[in-house]
C-alpha cells in the first residue's frame, strides 16, 4: 500500500550500506553462511573466466567474442541497431576494462585494479573519429571512470601511495567535454549520437529516448562536483527539467522524442526499454545530491506508474495521454523494478517471483514475453547476459535477509554456468528456446551481472559505507559535500548501517515517520500499530471495480481510490 512516506523505504533500498532491515536466523546459520561462501566463490570464478578471456583475446578492444575468441569494437555499435555510420579506423577504448574497474575493487583485487588504472592513464584517448551513443557512453565509460576515480582516492588506499595523480578524472573530464556539443539544441535535450572527435555530425538524427535524456544526471553531476566545472551537471539538469515538463497530465512520459522540436514520437510507455533508467535516476539523484526537486519528480512519476502500468504483479505499457493499456508484455529490462518496490515487500516479492518464474521456465530471462498470450515474442527471444533480475534479487535480500533470495541467486548462477559459459568466456543466448549462443560477451556482464551476484553472497565491501549504484552498476559514494539541501533525516549517519558482524542494529531515523500510525518498541522488537482510522480494502489483493471497494490508508488516514488498472491506492494525492 502506497503512502506519502515512500521516501522512507526507497532511500533505504537505494543507499546500499550493508543495511540489515530485518533480522534473520539465516545470517547466523552455518549452513547458509557456508552456502554463501560457496556461491561467492562461484561468482568470483565466473568473473575471472570472463575477465581473463577478455584480457587474453580482446583487450584493448571493447568487448569479447567468446565463441571465436576474438573481439569487437562495439562502443560505436551500442544502440546502433542498423549499424549505421560505423567508424573505419576506430580500434576500441578498452570498454570492458573500464567497466570492470569497480568490480575488481569489490572483489578485493587491488593489484589488478592498479594495473588497469596505470594502463588506462597511459593509453586511453577519446580523440577518436567514432560516432557513439551518448547514453551508453555516459553510463558505461564516463560512469566507470568517475566511479573508479572515487574508489582510487578513498581512505582505504587501494593504490600505492603517490602513484595516482587523478588520471581517471582527467580522462572523465575530457570525455565529458566531448559530450557537451550534444546538448546544443533548441530544447536543451541532447542528441542521441555524437562523434567524439567532431561533435554532432551534419544531418544527425534528432530522435532520442526518454532514458537518453533523463539518465545523465548521476555521472555528469558527479563529474561537475569533482572538477568544479558546472557545465556537465547544468547540461544534464536542463535536459531532465525539459523532459519532465513534457510529461502528460497523468504524469506519464513517452518513449521516444525529437530533440529539436520537443515533441513526442512514441506515446506508448512503460518501465522497460527507453524509459527504465529515467525513474531510477530521479530517486538516486535525490539521494546523491540532496535536491528536493528530484524527489518531487520521482514521487509523482512513481505514483503514475503504479496507477496506470500495474496489473497485479505485472507492468504493462500504456498511452501517456490516456493511461489506456497498449502493449501487454514483459521485457527483461523491467526486472529492475521489484527492487524499487522494496518498501512494499509483498508487492516487491510478488513481482520478483513472476520474473523468476519466467527465468525458471526458459532457463534464462527472454528479452520479451507477451503477457496477453503467454508466449515469447517471435523475434526477441534472446538473453544478452542482462543483470536486472540479479540486481533486484540483491536489493530484496538486503531489505529482507530472506534466504529465498539466496536460492534465487544460486539458481541464476547455475543457469549462467550451464547455458552461457564457454571456453572463451560467457556468451549471450540468441534463442532461449534452443539455447543457441551468440558470439558476444557484453561489458555489463562484468560491470553488473557478476557484481550484483557477488554482492548478494558477499557484501563485505559495503560494510560501513554508503553508496548508490548507477544504472550500469558503478558505485558512487554519498558525500555530504555534494548535498545542496538535505534534511537531517536524510543524512547518511542516520541510515541503518552495520560496521561489524557483532555490532547491534539500529533503525533509521526515517523509519519512525509513520504518523498517525505508531511504532511500539518492545524489547528488541519494533511493532507497528495501525491507527484507528484504518479501513481495509474490500479485497486482500487490492483489486477494485469502483472507489467504494477501497478503504482508508493505515498510515495516512486518507481515502484510497480505484485506479484505471483496477487497484486501490492513494491515487488522488499525486
C-alpha positions as CSV (number, residue, x, y, z in Angstrom):
1,X,0.0,0.0,0.0
2,X,1.4,3.3,-1.1
3,X,1.9,6.1,1.5
4,X,3.4,9.6,1.3
5,X,6.5,8.4,3.1
6,X,7.6,6.3,0.2
7,X,10.9,8.1,0.6
8,X,11.5,6.1,3.8
9,X,11.8,2.8,2.0
10,X,13.2,4.0,-1.3
11,X,16.1,5.7,0.3
12,X,16.8,2.7,2.5
13,X,16.7,0.5,-0.6
14,X,19.0,2.5,-2.9
15,X,21.6,3.7,-0.4
16,X,23.3,0.3,0.0
17,X,25.4,0.4,3.2
18,X,25.2,-3.2,4.4
19,X,21.8,-2.4,5.8
20,X,20.0,-5.1,7.8
21,X,16.4,-4.0,7.9
22,X,15.1,-7.4,9.0
23,X,16.9,-9.8,11.2
24,X,17.1,-13.4,10.0
25,X,18.2,-16.6,11.6
26,X,19.9,-17.5,8.3
27,X,22.5,-14.8,9.0
28,X,23.8,-17.0,11.9
29,X,23.1,-20.4,10.4
30,X,26.3,-22.2,9.5
31,X,24.6,-23.9,6.6
32,X,23.6,-20.6,4.9
33,X,27.0,-19.0,5.7
34,X,28.7,-21.9,4.0
35,X,26.4,-21.7,1.0
36,X,27.0,-18.0,0.6
37,X,30.8,-18.6,0.7
38,X,30.5,-21.3,-1.9
39,X,28.3,-19.2,-4.2
40,X,30.5,-16.1,-3.8
41,X,33.5,-18.3,-4.9
42,X,31.5,-19.5,-7.9
43,X,30.7,-15.9,-8.9
44,X,34.4,-14.9,-8.4
45,X,35.4,-17.7,-10.8
46,X,32.7,-16.6,-13.3
47,X,34.0,-13.0,-13.2
48,X,37.6,-14.0,-13.8
49,X,36.7,-16.5,-16.5
50,X,35.1,-13.6,-18.4
51,X,37.7,-11.1,-17.5
52,X,40.8,-13.2,-18.2
53,X,39.4,-14.3,-21.6
54,X,38.7,-10.7,-22.4
55,X,42.2,-9.6,-21.5
56,X,43.7,-12.5,-23.5
57,X,41.7,-12.3,-26.7
58,X,40.0,-8.9,-26.9
59,X,41.9,-6.2,-24.9
60,X,42.4,-3.3,-25.6
61,X,39.4,-3.6,-27.9
62,X,35.9,-3.0,-26.5
63,X,34.2,-6.4,-26.0
64,X,35.0,-10.1,-26.2
65,X,33.6,-12.5,-28.8
66,X,33.8,-15.7,-26.7
67,X,32.9,-18.3,-29.2
68,X,35.6,-17.3,-31.8
69,X,37.9,-15.8,-29.1
70,X,38.2,-12.6,-31.0
71,X,36.9,-9.0,-30.3
72,X,34.5,-6.4,-31.4
73,X,35.0,-2.6,-31.1
74,X,31.4,-2.2,-30.1
75,X,31.3,1.3,-28.4
76,X,30.2,2.7,-31.8
77,X,27.6,-0.1,-32.2
78,X,25.8,0.2,-28.8
79,X,22.2,1.4,-29.5
80,X,23.0,1.4,-33.2
81,X,20.6,-1.3,-34.3
82,X,21.1,-0.6,-38.0
83,X,24.9,-0.4,-37.6
84,X,25.0,2.9,-39.5
85,X,27.9,5.3,-39.7
86,X,30.4,2.9,-38.3
87,X,34.0,4.3,-38.0
88,X,36.7,2.9,-40.2
89,X,39.7,3.4,-38.0
90,X,38.4,3.0,-34.5
91,X,40.3,0.3,-32.6
92,X,38.4,0.3,-29.3
93,X,38.6,2.1,-26.0
94,X,39.1,-0.9,-23.7
95,X,35.4,-0.7,-22.8
96,X,35.3,-3.9,-20.8
97,X,38.3,-3.0,-18.8
98,X,36.8,0.4,-17.9
99,X,33.5,-1.4,-16.9
100,X,35.5,-3.9,-14.8
101,X,37.3,-1.4,-12.6
102,X,34.8,-1.2,-9.8
103,X,34.1,-4.9,-9.9
104,X,37.8,-5.6,-9.3
105,X,37.7,-3.4,-6.2
106,X,34.6,-5.1,-4.9
107,X,36.3,-8.5,-5.4
108,X,39.3,-7.1,-3.4
109,X,41.8,-7.4,-6.3
110,X,43.6,-4.1,-5.7
111,X,46.7,-5.3,-7.6
112,X,44.8,-5.8,-10.9
113,X,42.8,-2.6,-10.3
114,X,46.1,-0.6,-10.0
115,X,47.5,-2.3,-13.2
116,X,44.3,-1.3,-15.1
117,X,44.4,2.3,-13.8
118,X,48.0,2.6,-14.9
119,X,47.3,1.2,-18.4
120,X,44.3,3.5,-18.9
121,X,46.1,6.5,-17.6
122,X,48.9,6.0,-20.1
123,X,47.0,4.7,-23.2
124,X,43.3,5.6,-23.2
125,X,42.3,8.5,-25.5
126,X,38.9,9.8,-26.7
127,X,40.3,11.8,-29.6
128,X,38.9,9.3,-32.0
129,X,36.7,9.5,-35.1
130,X,33.8,7.4,-33.6
131,X,30.1,8.2,-33.5
132,X,28.8,6.9,-30.2
133,X,25.5,6.8,-28.3
134,X,25.6,9.5,-25.6
135,X,23.6,7.5,-23.1
136,X,25.6,4.3,-23.5
137,X,28.9,6.0,-23.4
138,X,27.8,8.0,-20.3
139,X,26.7,5.1,-18.2
140,X,29.5,2.8,-19.3
141,X,32.6,4.8,-19.8
142,X,32.1,8.1,-18.0
143,X,30.4,6.4,-15.1
144,X,33.1,3.7,-15.0
145,X,35.9,6.3,-14.9
146,X,34.2,8.6,-12.3
147,X,33.4,5.6,-10.0
148,X,36.9,4.2,-10.3
149,X,38.5,7.6,-9.6
150,X,36.4,7.8,-6.4
151,X,37.4,4.3,-5.4
152,X,41.1,5.0,-6.2
153,X,41.1,8.1,-3.9
154,X,39.1,6.9,-0.9
155,X,40.6,6.4,2.5
156,X,41.4,2.7,2.0
157,X,44.5,3.5,-0.1
158,X,43.8,0.9,-2.8
159,X,46.6,2.3,-4.9
160,X,50.3,2.6,-3.9
161,X,50.7,6.0,-2.2
162,X,51.7,8.7,-4.6
163,X,51.2,6.7,-7.8
164,X,47.8,8.0,-8.7
165,X,47.6,11.6,-10.0
166,X,43.8,11.8,-10.8
167,X,44.4,10.4,-14.3
168,X,41.0,8.8,-14.4
169,X,39.3,12.0,-13.5
170,X,41.3,13.8,-16.2
171,X,40.0,11.2,-18.7
172,X,36.5,11.6,-17.5
173,X,36.6,15.4,-17.8
174,X,38.0,15.1,-21.3
175,X,35.1,12.8,-22.2
176,X,32.5,15.0,-20.6
177,X,33.7,18.0,-22.6
178,X,33.2,15.9,-25.8
179,X,29.6,15.3,-24.7
180,X,28.6,19.0,-24.3
181,X,28.0,19.8,-28.0
182,X,25.2,17.2,-28.0
183,X,23.2,19.5,-25.7
184,X,23.4,22.4,-28.1
185,X,19.7,22.1,-29.2
186,X,16.7,24.5,-29.1
187,X,15.3,22.4,-26.3
188,X,18.4,21.5,-24.3
189,X,17.6,17.9,-24.9
190,X,20.8,16.1,-26.1
191,X,21.3,14.4,-29.4
192,X,21.4,10.6,-29.0
193,X,24.6,10.4,-31.1
194,X,27.8,12.4,-31.1
195,X,31.2,12.0,-32.8
196,X,33.9,12.0,-30.1
197,X,36.3,13.9,-32.4
198,X,34.0,16.1,-34.5
199,X,30.9,16.6,-32.4
200,X,27.4,16.4,-33.8
201,X,27.5,15.3,-37.4
202,X,25.7,17.0,-40.2
203,X,22.1,15.7,-40.7
204,X,22.3,13.7,-37.5
205,X,19.1,12.1,-36.4
206,X,17.1,14.2,-33.9
207,X,15.3,11.2,-32.4
208,X,16.2,10.0,-29.0
209,X,14.8,8.2,-26.0
210,X,13.5,9.2,-22.6
211,X,16.3,7.4,-20.9
212,X,18.8,9.1,-23.3
213,X,17.7,12.5,-22.0
214,X,16.8,11.7,-18.4
215,X,19.6,9.3,-17.3
216,X,22.7,11.5,-17.4
217,X,22.5,13.4,-14.1
218,X,24.4,11.0,-11.8
219,X,27.5,10.7,-13.9
220,X,27.6,14.3,-15.2
221,X,26.6,15.7,-11.9
222,X,29.3,13.7,-10.1
223,X,31.8,14.9,-12.7
224,X,30.9,18.6,-12.0
225,X,31.3,18.1,-8.2
226,X,34.7,16.5,-8.7
227,X,36.1,19.0,-11.2
228,X,34.3,22.2,-10.2
229,X,33.1,22.6,-13.8
230,X,29.4,23.2,-13.6
231,X,28.7,22.8,-17.3
232,X,28.2,19.0,-17.1
233,X,25.6,19.0,-14.3
234,X,23.9,22.1,-15.8
235,X,23.5,20.4,-19.2
236,X,22.1,17.2,-17.7
237,X,19.8,19.1,-15.3
238,X,18.4,21.3,-18.1
239,X,17.7,18.2,-20.2
240,X,16.0,16.5,-17.3
241,X,13.8,19.5,-16.5
242,X,12.8,19.9,-20.1
243,X,11.9,16.2,-20.3
244,X,9.8,16.5,-17.1
245,X,8.0,19.5,-18.5
246,X,6.9,17.3,-21.4
247,X,5.0,14.8,-19.2
248,X,1.3,14.4,-19.8
249,X,-1.4,15.5,-17.4
250,X,-1.2,11.9,-16.0
251,X,2.5,12.4,-15.1
252,X,3.4,9.9,-17.8
253,X,6.2,10.2,-20.4
254,X,6.5,8.6,-23.8
255,X,9.4,6.5,-25.0
256,X,10.9,8.5,-27.9
257,X,11.0,12.2,-28.8
258,X,12.5,14.8,-31.0
259,X,15.3,16.9,-29.5
260,X,14.8,19.9,-31.8
261,X,11.0,20.3,-31.5
262,X,10.5,18.7,-28.1
263,X,7.6,16.7,-29.4
264,X,6.9,13.1,-28.6
265,X,7.3,10.5,-31.4
266,X,6.2,7.4,-29.4
267,X,3.4,7.9,-26.9
268,X,3.3,4.4,-25.6
269,X,5.4,4.0,-22.5
270,X,6.1,1.7,-19.5
271,X,9.0,0.9,-17.2
272,X,11.1,-1.0,-19.7
273,X,13.4,-0.2,-22.6
274,X,13.8,3.5,-23.4
275,X,12.3,4.7,-20.1
276,X,13.6,2.4,-17.3
277,X,16.6,4.3,-16.0
278,X,14.7,7.7,-16.1
279,X,12.7,6.5,-13.0
280,X,15.8,5.0,-11.4
281,X,17.9,8.2,-11.7
282,X,15.2,10.5,-10.3
283,X,15.4,8.9,-6.8
284,X,19.1,8.2,-7.0
285,X,19.9,11.8,-7.9
286,X,17.8,13.0,-4.9
287,X,19.9,10.7,-2.6
288,X,23.2,11.6,-4.2
289,X,22.8,15.4,-4.4
290,X,20.0,16.1,-1.9
291,X,17.9,18.2,-4.3
292,X,14.2,18.1,-3.3
293,X,13.3,18.7,-7.0
294,X,14.3,15.2,-7.9
295,X,12.3,13.8,-5.1
296,X,9.1,15.6,-6.2
297,X,9.6,14.3,-9.7
298,X,10.1,10.8,-8.6
299,X,7.1,10.8,-6.2
300,X,4.7,11.9,-9.0
301,X,6.3,9.6,-11.6
302,X,6.2,6.6,-9.2
303,X,2.5,7.0,-8.3
304,X,1.7,7.4,-12.0
305,X,3.5,4.1,-12.8
306,X,1.6,2.3,-10.1
307,X,-1.7,3.7,-11.2
308,X,-1.5,3.3,-15.0
309,X,1.0,0.5,-15.7
310,X,0.5,-2.0,-12.9
311,X,-1.7,-5.1,-13.4
312,X,-1.2,-7.4,-10.4
313,X,2.5,-8.4,-10.3
314,X,3.0,-7.2,-13.9
315,X,3.5,-3.9,-15.5
316,X,2.1,-3.4,-19.0
317,X,2.6,-0.4,-21.3
318,X,0.1,2.4,-21.7
319,X,-0.5,5.6,-23.7
320,X,1.0,8.5,-21.9
321,X,-2.0,10.7,-22.8
322,X,-4.9,8.5,-21.8
323,X,-3.4,5.8,-19.5
324,X,-5.0,3.1,-21.7
325,X,-3.1,-0.1,-22.0
326,X,-1.2,-0.5,-25.3
327,X,1.2,-3.5,-25.1
328,X,0.9,-6.4,-22.6
329,X,4.4,-7.6,-22.5
330,X,7.3,-8.4,-20.1
331,X,10.7,-7.1,-21.2
332,X,13.8,-8.2,-19.4
333,X,14.8,-4.6,-18.6
334,X,11.7,-4.3,-16.4
335,X,13.2,-6.8,-14.0
336,X,14.9,-3.9,-12.1
337,X,11.5,-2.7,-10.8
338,X,11.0,-5.1,-8.0
339,X,14.0,-3.5,-6.3
340,X,12.2,-0.1,-6.5
341,X,9.2,-1.7,-4.9
342,X,11.1,-2.9,-1.8
343,X,9.2,-0.7,0.6
344,X,6.1,-2.8,-0.1
345,X,7.7,-6.2,0.4
346,X,4.6,-8.3,-0.6
347,X,4.3,-6.4,-3.9
348,X,8.1,-6.5,-4.5
349,X,8.2,-10.2,-3.8
350,X,5.2,-10.9,-6.0
351,X,6.7,-9.0,-8.9
352,X,10.1,-10.6,-8.4
353,X,8.7,-14.1,-8.3
354,X,6.9,-13.6,-11.6
355,X,10.2,-12.6,-13.3
356,X,12.0,-15.5,-11.6
357,X,9.2,-17.8,-12.8
358,X,9.8,-16.8,-16.4
359,X,13.6,-17.3,-15.8
360,X,12.9,-20.9,-14.5
361,X,10.6,-21.6,-17.4
362,X,13.2,-20.8,-20.0
363,X,16.4,-21.2,-18.1
364,X,17.2,-17.5,-18.5
365,X,15.1,-14.4,-18.9
366,X,14.0,-13.7,-22.5
367,X,14.1,-10.2,-23.9
368,X,10.4,-10.0,-24.5
369,X,7.4,-12.1,-23.3
370,X,3.8,-11.5,-24.4
371,X,1.7,-11.4,-21.3
372,X,-1.7,-11.5,-23.1
373,X,-0.8,-14.6,-25.0
374,X,1.7,-16.1,-22.5
375,X,4.2,-16.8,-25.3
376,X,7.6,-15.5,-26.4
377,X,7.8,-12.6,-28.7
378,X,8.5,-14.2,-32.1
379,X,11.7,-12.2,-32.9
380,X,13.1,-11.2,-29.5
381,X,13.9,-14.5,-27.9
382,X,17.4,-13.7,-26.8
383,X,19.1,-13.2,-23.5
384,X,22.3,-11.0,-23.6
385,X,23.5,-11.8,-20.1
386,X,21.4,-9.0,-18.6
387,X,21.8,-8.1,-14.9
388,X,18.4,-6.8,-13.9
389,X,17.0,-9.9,-12.2
390,X,20.2,-10.3,-10.2
391,X,20.1,-6.7,-9.3
392,X,16.6,-6.9,-7.9
393,X,17.4,-10.1,-6.1
394,X,20.4,-8.3,-4.4
395,X,18.3,-5.3,-3.3
396,X,15.5,-7.5,-1.9
397,X,17.9,-9.7,0.0
398,X,19.4,-6.6,1.5
399,X,16.0,-5.4,2.6
400,X,14.6,-8.7,3.9
401,X,17.5,-11.1,4.6
402,X,15.1,-13.8,3.4
403,X,17.2,-16.8,2.4
404,X,14.9,-17.5,-0.5
405,X,16.7,-14.7,-2.4
406,X,20.0,-16.6,-1.9
407,X,18.3,-19.6,-3.5
408,X,17.2,-17.4,-6.4
409,X,20.8,-16.1,-6.8
410,X,22.2,-19.6,-6.7
411,X,19.7,-20.6,-9.5
412,X,20.8,-17.7,-11.6
413,X,24.5,-18.5,-11.2
414,X,23.9,-22.2,-12.1
415,X,21.9,-21.3,-15.2
416,X,24.6,-18.9,-16.4
417,X,27.3,-21.5,-15.9
418,X,25.1,-24.2,-17.6
419,X,23.9,-22.3,-20.6
420,X,26.2,-19.4,-21.3
421,X,29.7,-20.5,-20.2
422,X,32.0,-21.4,-23.0
423,X,35.8,-22.0,-23.2
424,X,36.4,-18.4,-24.3
425,X,34.1,-16.6,-21.7
426,X,30.4,-16.2,-21.4
427,X,28.2,-15.9,-24.5
428,X,24.8,-14.3,-24.9
429,X,21.9,-16.5,-25.8
430,X,20.4,-16.0,-29.2
431,X,17.3,-18.1,-28.7
432,X,16.1,-19.2,-25.3
433,X,14.0,-22.0,-26.8
434,X,17.1,-23.7,-28.2
435,X,19.8,-22.1,-26.1
436,X,21.7,-21.3,-29.3
437,X,24.5,-18.9,-28.4
438,X,25.6,-15.6,-29.8
439,X,29.3,-14.6,-30.1
440,X,29.1,-11.6,-27.7
441,X,30.1,-11.1,-24.1
442,X,28.7,-7.7,-23.1
443,X,30.8,-5.4,-20.9
444,X,27.8,-5.1,-18.5
445,X,28.2,-8.8,-17.6
446,X,31.3,-7.9,-15.6
447,X,30.1,-4.4,-14.5
448,X,26.7,-5.6,-13.3
449,X,25.7,-9.2,-13.6
450,X,28.7,-10.7,-11.8
451,X,28.9,-7.7,-9.4
452,X,25.3,-7.9,-8.1
453,X,25.5,-11.7,-7.8
454,X,28.8,-11.5,-5.9
455,X,27.4,-8.8,-3.5
456,X,24.3,-10.9,-2.9
457,X,26.6,-13.6,-1.4
458,X,29.4,-11.4,0.0
459,X,28.5,-7.8,0.8
460,X,31.6,-7.1,2.9
461,X,32.6,-4.4,0.6
462,X,29.6,-2.4,1.8
463,X,30.4,-2.5,5.5
464,X,30.4,1.0,6.9
465,X,29.9,2.7,3.6
466,X,27.0,4.5,1.8
467,X,26.8,4.0,-1.9
468,X,24.3,4.3,-4.7
469,X,24.9,2.2,-7.9
470,X,24.4,3.8,-11.3
471,X,22.2,2.0,-13.9
472,X,25.4,0.4,-15.1
473,X,26.3,-0.9,-11.6
474,X,29.1,1.6,-10.9
475,X,29.2,2.7,-7.2
476,X,29.2,6.3,-6.2
477,X,29.7,7.2,-2.6
478,X,27.3,9.6,-0.9
479,X,29.3,12.6,0.1
480,X,27.9,15.3,2.4
481,X,29.8,17.9,0.4
482,X,27.6,17.1,-2.6
483,X,24.3,17.7,-0.7
484,X,22.9,21.0,-1.6
485,X,20.0,20.8,0.8
486,X,19.4,17.6,2.8
487,X,17.0,17.3,5.7
488,X,18.6,15.9,8.8
489,X,16.7,12.6,8.5
490,X,18.3,12.0,5.1
491,X,21.9,12.4,6.3
492,X,23.9,9.2,5.8
493,X,24.7,8.9,9.5
494,X,21.0,8.3,10.2
495,X,20.7,5.3,7.8
496,X,20.9,1.8,9.1
497,X,24.4,0.5,8.9
498,X,26.4,-2.4,10.3
499,X,30.1,-1.7,10.8
500,X,30.9,-5.1,12.1
501,X,29.2,-8.5,12.3
502,X,28.7,-8.1,16.1
503,X,27.6,-4.5,16.2
504,X,24.0,-4.0,17.2
505,X,21.5,-2.8,14.6
506,X,19.5,0.5,15.0
507,X,16.6,1.7,13.0
508,X,16.9,4.6,10.6
509,X,15.6,8.0,11.8
510,X,13.4,8.0,8.8
511,X,11.6,4.8,9.8
512,X,9.8,6.5,12.6
513,X,7.9,8.9,10.4
514,X,4.7,6.8,10.1
515,X,2.3,9.1,12.0
516,X,-0.7,8.8,12.6
517,X,0.1,5.1,12.9
518,X,2.5,4.5,15.8
519,X,5.6,2.4,16.5
520,X,5.9,0.5,19.8
521,X,9.4,-0.6,20.9
522,X,9.1,-3.8,22.9
523,X,12.5,-5.0,23.9
524,X,14.4,-5.9,20.8
525,X,11.3,-5.8,18.6
526,X,9.6,-2.9,17.0
527,X,5.9,-3.4,16.3
528,X,3.8,-1.1,14.1
529,X,0.3,-0.4,15.5
530,X,-2.2,0.7,12.9
531,X,-4.2,3.9,13.5
532,X,-7.8,3.6,14.4
533,X,-8.8,5.2,11.1
534,X,-7.7,2.2,9.0
535,X,-10.4,0.6,6.9
536,X,-9.0,-2.3,4.7
537,X,-9.8,-2.6,1.0
538,X,-12.7,-4.9,0.1
539,X,-10.3,-7.5,-1.3
540,X,-7.0,-8.7,0.1
541,X,-5.3,-8.4,-3.3
542,X,-6.3,-4.6,-3.5
543,X,-8.4,-5.2,-6.7
544,X,-11.4,-3.0,-7.2
545,X,-14.1,-2.0,-9.6
546,X,-15.1,1.3,-8.1
547,X,-13.8,3.6,-5.3
548,X,-16.3,2.0,-3.0
549,X,-14.1,-1.1,-3.0
550,X,-11.3,0.9,-1.5
551,X,-10.7,1.6,2.2
552,X,-8.7,4.2,4.3
553,X,-4.9,4.0,4.3
554,X,-3.5,2.8,7.6
555,X,-0.6,5.2,7.9
556,X,-2.1,8.4,6.5
557,X,-5.8,8.1,7.2
558,X,-6.5,9.1,3.6
559,X,-9.3,7.6,1.5
560,X,-7.9,5.3,-1.2
561,X,-9.4,5.2,-4.7
562,X,-9.6,2.8,-7.6
563,X,-7.2,3.2,-10.5
564,X,-7.9,2.7,-14.2
565,X,-6.0,-0.6,-13.9
566,X,-8.4,-1.7,-11.1
567,X,-6.2,-1.4,-8.0
568,X,-6.8,0.6,-4.8
569,X,-4.2,3.2,-3.9
570,X,-3.7,6.9,-2.9
571,X,-4.2,8.0,-6.4
572,X,-5.9,11.2,-5.5
573,X,-2.8,12.5,-3.8
574,X,-0.4,12.7,-6.7
